[in-house]
Amino acid sequence: MCGIVGAVAQRNIVPVLVEGLRRLEYRGYDSCGVAVLTNGAPRRARSVARVADLDAQVSERHLEGVTGIAHTRWATHGAPVTDNAHPIFSRDTVALVHNGIIENFEALREMLRGKGYEFVSQTDTEVIAHLIHSLYSGNLYDTVCEAVKQLHGAYAIAVVHKDEPHTVVGARQGSPLVVGVGQGENFLASDALALAGSTDQFMFLEEGDVCELTREGVRISDRSGARVEREIRTVHSYGGAVELGPYRHFMQKEIFEQPRAITDTIPASDAFEAKLFGDGASAAFDDIDSILILACGTSYYSGLTSKYWLESIAKIPTQVEIASEYRYRESVPNPKALVVVISQSGETADTLAALKHAQELGHRHTLAVCNVSTSAMVRLTEMQFLTHAGTEIGVASTKAFTTQLVGLFTLAVTLGKIRGFVDADKEAGYLRQLRHLPAALNSVLALEPQIIAWSEEFSRKENALFLGRGLHYPIALEGALKLKEISYIHAEAYPAGELKHGPLALVTEAMPVVTVAPNDALLEKLKSNMQEVRARGGQLYVFADSDTKIVNEEGMHVIRMPEHYGMLSPILHVVPLQLLAYHTACARGTDVDKPRNLAKSVTVE
């Protein structure tokens, strides 16, 4: 993985390929490359720097062609060095780019070595290129259809062959791939965003599809080899969404976009109704007796937060599982449970696999909370709640997280109403709270100067603890994740009551302890936990609601939140934690939007 762009046209396609890679930079990558067919052979440029460096190489080498493929790579097999960068060649005949992981690559590599193929990279991708070369008998499309039958694992590929200079062939299994349809030209990409400005007409390939692109048209076959037609959808350009504007980084921009994103995500309806989740939701919600939430990373923390809402508001038993663990353990399926999958991209490989596993176990009712209407996750689930965060460029998720929380809170209140636990007065109160959220968030964002002052101190640390209780424990987890993701400071989060069961041993004057302190029923318990930290010389950094009576004093640094926000308080309290991580990373000089070793859209297990 991480990003694919391909094209066949009547014009020099290299600028489109490079611009496509530039649009996919937000996903994170450690190398990039482009290959075109010219004068009967593939030529390429590759870089272990940024796309800007690749662009300079392309210009220097006068790399031009009407058919080509390009790639940004996030290393899985083999270090991020030039020999492992895509496109990968086979005998200067086949050029190929690949997202995903081929699980049986070792067996394939040994078989191909037995046929005389030499391997110059450490990638699993090289086996696909050599396999296609070994099977080729005059038709690339047929060859790829045959080759993918031997691949085990996840892949999205784009491949060209020197003997077919006006053809690009793609295939997908477990990793996204879209076809862009143009006039006298056609495109392939892992994300429609890559082709913004070139086309707004897209076909979303299904699992097992193989496609052939020529200037004249597109041919697609399914996993059985049967010719199929995929619906052409209009997806309007995201071009403006990737402009940085006056902000220093996309992450900062996206933090400040949260009031707008939440406004766009809050349902326009004056009531919490099942139809907000799709046409079949009313019947499905009447049929369920529990919730199973599957997600990864930040989305998992949004699921943990929603567990408190679902059980307290809707009184419905809720289980939250890390998607990558759920699939590989023996679980007890409950066909009457609603399976909720959460993902920003809707293409998260672990979560998609967990969803399919749940469906295979007999779970009939499924709901996706997702930011991408055309994603595989949305297409696979019975019901959907679309967040409206817009394109999120920064690898460390911010506005996707808070909009997920809005969707999950809406689900909790809707189920509470259906189950008879939310009357008309409560419903109206929850609706007022939701609609006031954007204004409340703007007040929180005004705390940025105070948080910047804290970040200077944090930038000199190598470890931090985050504490929260109850509904705010998952917010502490998310705050610790943000800090470690982009500043590379080791950070861990705990329920504050767990301090005395081990983590207190870590507390010294050198260990900052960030505490989320809303004025809720657990405040006095939290204050006792904070005193345990102070007694060991620890330095507390507290985000406290204004009426908590927590004051600045020796060892106690306090930033006051504008107001207490009840059940929706987690959405307010996570924002200063995002800002703390962001400004600490800036002070340490890290690559905020593209942190090392991470990718935005994780399409491998």
Summary of the structure (lengths in Angstrom):
residues: 605
radius of gyration: 25.3
end to end distance: 11.0
largest distance: 78.0
contacts: 2245
relative contact order: 0.10
helix: 41%
strand: 23%
